[in-house]
Each structure stands twice: as C-alpha cells, then as structure tokens.
C-alpha cells in the first residue's frame, strides 16, 4: 500500500456537525458530474463501507486520544452518526453485512490485529473471530452473512525482504522476495477455517462465488513493492490477473454490484498521490475517475451505484473525509 495512505494511522482525526455538501467537478477531467462530501471536516473519517440505497454506511475514525473507532450513519445524507465501538484501541477496516446486520472489523489488541464483529443495531458487545499470534486484517462478509474472508500475515509495507546492507536493485547475487499474506475463509456456522491462497484485501463477489484480492510484486525497475489486482474462486482455483505492474501500485479492490467490474485505488509511477479507478474483471475498460492532487483511496461501490471513498481533497494534507459520486457500471 502507498506509504502516504498508510501514514494515516499516525495522522487521523472524527467528525460532528453539518450535513453533506454537493460540489461541482473538483478537478478538470474527473469522471463525475458532482461530488458529495459525506462527512464534515471537523474530524476525519476513513474506510467507508455500505451505504446501500443511502443507508447503513460504516467507517473508521480517529479519536482525540489517538484511538480508532467504528461509526455508522443510518442515512448517509444526514449529519447524525452513531458510535459502535469504544475504548483506547485501533478498530479499522469495517465491513457491514445487511444479511446478518453485523459489522466485522480489524481490532488491535496489545500485540497484533485480530478480526471481531459487532451487532450493528443491538449494543456494543464485540465477538472475537480470530485469535492467533499473527495479524489478521481486512475482513469481508460473504453475501449470506455466514462466512468471513480475511488476510493473515505481515503488516503492510513489510512484504519485500532483501539481504541486509543491499538494495532491491542491488548487484550480483542480490536475493530478494515478496512475502505474500494468506487469504483465509472462516465459516461462522460450522467453525471451519480454510486457507485458499496468498494475497491481501480479499473481498467476496456479489454472488459469493469469487474473491477479488491483491498480489504483491517487485516493481519494474526493481526499486520497491507494487500491487496488482486478481480474482479467484472461493476454493482458491481459477486465479486471474486483472492489472499488471506497469499500471502502478493497485490495491484496495472492491466489486461493482453486478460483479462485472472492480474499483480500486492506484498510485501511478508519475503521480505521488493515489486515485480511484475502475476496470472490468476481464482486464478491459480501465477508467480513471479521480485526478485531483489529493490522496483518494479505499473505494466502496454501493448497490445503487455510488462510489464512496476517502480523500484529503479540499482540506489540509492527510485530513481525510468520506466522499461519494455516482458511477455507471457500463
């Protein structure tokens, strides 16, 4: 993941106050007619998920004490927000499931991240899903709410390993590799836990039969890490690459409602900040949606064809808010 995006864990804030505002085109060339700011700029919000038909959007926010909590908006166009977790912890990467009305999220407990869930509308008691010595990140519910897919392994930006004292583009005999995280699925009804492959940011498809995910690699000039978008079936078979390393550092994929396209954030080699793109699952019809000189990241494509994302556009650097624009799946 882009180091500028990762640094948000050292520089975020939450929000209260006025309702959303709609803006005209923010930067020349951006592919939407209007942009709506979903959270106000008094405090920062990130990692939007949900918002189907304007309802039940969840996200993470940083408190004044440095902790992160999960919040929910019953109506994305209202200023009202509901706090769902509490305590001096990191609660990030929320994923809401309408089928069971639960929010899965990543929780840092002393030494590592584990996956938990909470009932969205019936109290703040949390249930632990994973409990290992490794880190588990980025949970996503299956459409029926019976299973969760997640990644296990290294913290972000620690995938590239190379010989001490050298560099990735080093001379003769230089040995380096990219350590991939593991993708796991847990069935919460049966307790079955299965590793299906290697990768990060796994997301169930709308029909529950496929997973979109990220694979890490060395970039073309062998100077650092990069990411590409892939899909596979839920048994780990039929892996198919959608983007390549020449495109740039792609990460944080999410499905379109019809399962034919994927939205993701991309950092190109010639652009310091990340933008929101879409592409078909066949690797065709690549389209850039944001161009503004800001970090636009963590997209979520709602069933009513809005693309929600986090961005520090229109505010000071790394003061992230949640925005959305209407998108066509064509």
N, C-alpha and C positions, 0 to 999 in steps of 0.2 A: 504494500500500500504506500502511496505517496507520503513522504515524511512530513509534509506540511499538514496533511489530513490527520496523521497520527498524533501530531503535536497538539491537537485539540484537547487531548486528555490532560494537558498541562495548562490549558488556557481557555476553558469554557465558563459560562455563567448561567438562570431560568427566566421566567417572564410572568408578567401580570398586566392587566390594563386593557387598552383599546382593542377592538376587533380588527379583522383583516382589512387590508387596503389593496385595491387593484391598480396596477401600474400599466402604462403602455410599454412598448418594446424597450427593453433596458439597454441593449446594445445592437447596433446595426448588424443584421444577418442572423439574429436569433430566431428560431423557427416556431414562434408562437405569437399570437396577436395581443395577448395580455398576460400579465404575471401577477398572481395574488400572493401577498405576504400573509402567511397563516398564523405566525406568532409575532408578537410585538418585540421591540428592540430594548426593552428594559432588562431582560435576561435572555440567555441563549438556549436554544433547543436544537437537537440533532437526532439523526437516525429515525426519520418518520416511517411508520408502518400502519397500514389500514387506511381508514378514510373512505371506505366503500360507500358510494352514494352520499358522501358528505358526513358520514357517521363514524364513530369509534376509531379515531386515529390515536396511536400511541407513539411515544418518543422518549428520549433520554434528555435530562437537563442537569446542569451543574449547580449545586447549592453554594451558598456563601461560605460554607465551611470546607469546600473542596470536594464534597461527595457528589455522586451522581444518582438520581432517582428516576423512576419511570412515572410519566404523567399520561393522562388521557383526555382527549376532547370528545365529548359525546356528539358535538356538532362542530365541524372544522371551521365554520364561518363565525362561530361565537367566540367571544373572549374568555369564556368560562373554561377552566381547566381543573382536573381532579388528580391529586397526587395519589399514586398507587403503591409506592414503596417508601420506606423511611430509613433513618439510621445513617451513620457515617460509613458508607460503603460505596463501591462502584457498581451501579446497576445500569447496564448498557445493552445495545442491540436488541430492543424489544421486538416481539413478533406476536401479533394478535390473531386469534383464530375464532371466527364467527361461529363455527360449528360447535365449539365447547365453551365459548365465552371466556377463554383463558389467555393470559399473556405470558409467553415464555421469554426469558431474558438471561443475560450473562451477568453473574454476580461474583465479585472478587471477595474472597474470604481468607484473610490473613496472608496466604502464600500463593494462591492460584485462583483461576477462574473456574467456576462450575456453572451448570445450567439449572435454573429454577423456573417455576411458573407460579402465577398468582391468578385467582379468580378475578375477572375484570370488574365485576359489579357486586361482589359479596364479601367485602372485607379485605384486610391486608395480610392475612396469614399466607406465608410462602411455602411451597413444596419443592424439595430438592430432587433433581433428576439425575445428576451425575455427581460422583464423589471419588475422585482419583487424585494422584499426586501430579498429574499433568493438567494443562489448561484445556478447557472446553469452551468454544466460542460459537457465536453466530447461530443460535437455534432457529429452526423454522418448522412450523406445524405442517403436517400433511393436511390436505383439504378436509378430510373427515375428522380431524382432531384426535386421531388415535395414536399417531406416531410423531416423533421429532427427529429431524436430521440436524447434525451439527458437526463441527470440526474439532479435532483434538490434536494438540502438539505444541509447536513453538509459538512464541509471541510474535506479533507482526514485525517485519523488518529484521528477522533473525534467520531467514531461510538460507541465505548464502553463507557457505562455510568455505574458508580457504586457509592455506598454510600461513602461520604467524610470520609477520615481517614482510609478507609479499603483498601483491595486489591482484585483483581479478584479471587484469590484463598482463600479468607478470610474464617472466621469461620462461626459458626451457625448464620443463619438469614441474611447472606450477600445477598443483592439484586443487580443484575446487568442485563443489557440487551444490545443488539446490535441494534442501531438505523439505519435502512436501509434508504438510499435515495430513491427517487421516480423516476421511469422511465416514461418519457412523450414523446409523438409524436405530432409534430405540422405540419399540412398541410399548406404550404405556399400559395397555390392557394385559399383555402376556408377559411383559418384562424382558422380552427378547432383545438382545443388543447385538448388532451386526456391523462390522466394518465393511464398507462396499468399495472403497477406493482411496485415492490420495488427492487432496485438494483443499480449497478454502472457500468460504462464503457459499455453502450449499443452500439451494432453495428448491423446494418441491414445485413441480409444474402444476398448473390449474387442475389437470386431470389426475394428479398424484402418481403418474407413471414414469416421470423423468426427474432428473436433478440437473440444474444448471450450477456451475461451480467455476472456480479459478484455479489454474495451474501456474506455478511459478517457474521462471527460467532465467538464464543469463541474457542480458540484452545483446543486441547485435555487435556493439563494439566491445563487449566483454568487460564493461566497467561497473556493472551493478545488476540489480534484480529487476525483473519485469514480470507482468502477469498477462495471461491470456484466458479467454472465456471458452468453456467447454460445456457439453451436455453428456449425460449418460442415463441409462435406465436405472431403476431403483435397485437392481441387483448388481450394479457396477459394470454391466456389459454395454456394448454399443457406444463406446466413447467417441465423441465427435468434436473436433476443434472448430470454433466459430471465428475467433480473431487470431491474428498472428503477432509475433513480437515486433514486426516492423511498424505496426499501427501505433504502438506506445504501450504504456502501463495501464492495462484494463483490470478493473476489479469491481466488487460490489454489484454483481448482476442481479436482475430481477425479471420475472416473466411478464409479458403482456397478458391481459385477461383471456385471450383466445389461445395462448400458448404458442403462437407463431413467431413472436419477436421477443427480444431481450433488451432491456435498458441497462446501462452500466455507466460507471464513471471512468474517464480516460484521461491520462496525463500524457500528452504528446512530447516527443523529444525536444521540440522547438517552442514549447509553451510551459511556463513554470507552474501554472495552476491547472487544476482538473476541470473537466467539463462533462456534461451529460450527453450520452449518445444512445442511439438505438440501432439494432441490426436484426435481420431475420435469423431464425435458427438454422438456415441453410448457409449463413455467412454472407448473404447478399443484402442490398439496400441499406448500407451503412449511412446513418444520418446524424449529423451533429446538431444538437438543439440549443445548447448554451455556448456563448462565445465571450461573454463578459469577462473582464480581468478580475476574476474572483475565484475562490475555490468552491465549485459546485459539485456535490458528492452525495453518495448514499441515496440513490433514487428508489422510489417505490411507485409502481404502476397500478392504480386502483381500477376496480371493475367498471367504473364509469369513465374510464379513460382520462384521468388526471395523472400527471407525473408530479409526485411530491419529491422534494429534495432539500438538502441542507446547503446553505451558502452564506458567505460573509459579504455578498454584494450589497452596496448601498450603506455599508457601515464600516467600522474600523476593522483592520485585519484580524481574522480569526474570531470575530464576534458573530457566531453562526446563528441563523434563524431558519425557519422552515418556510418554503415557498412552494407554489404549485402552478402548473399551466395545463391547459387542455391539449391532448395529443390524439392524433388519429392513428389507428393500428394498421392502416393501409400502407 
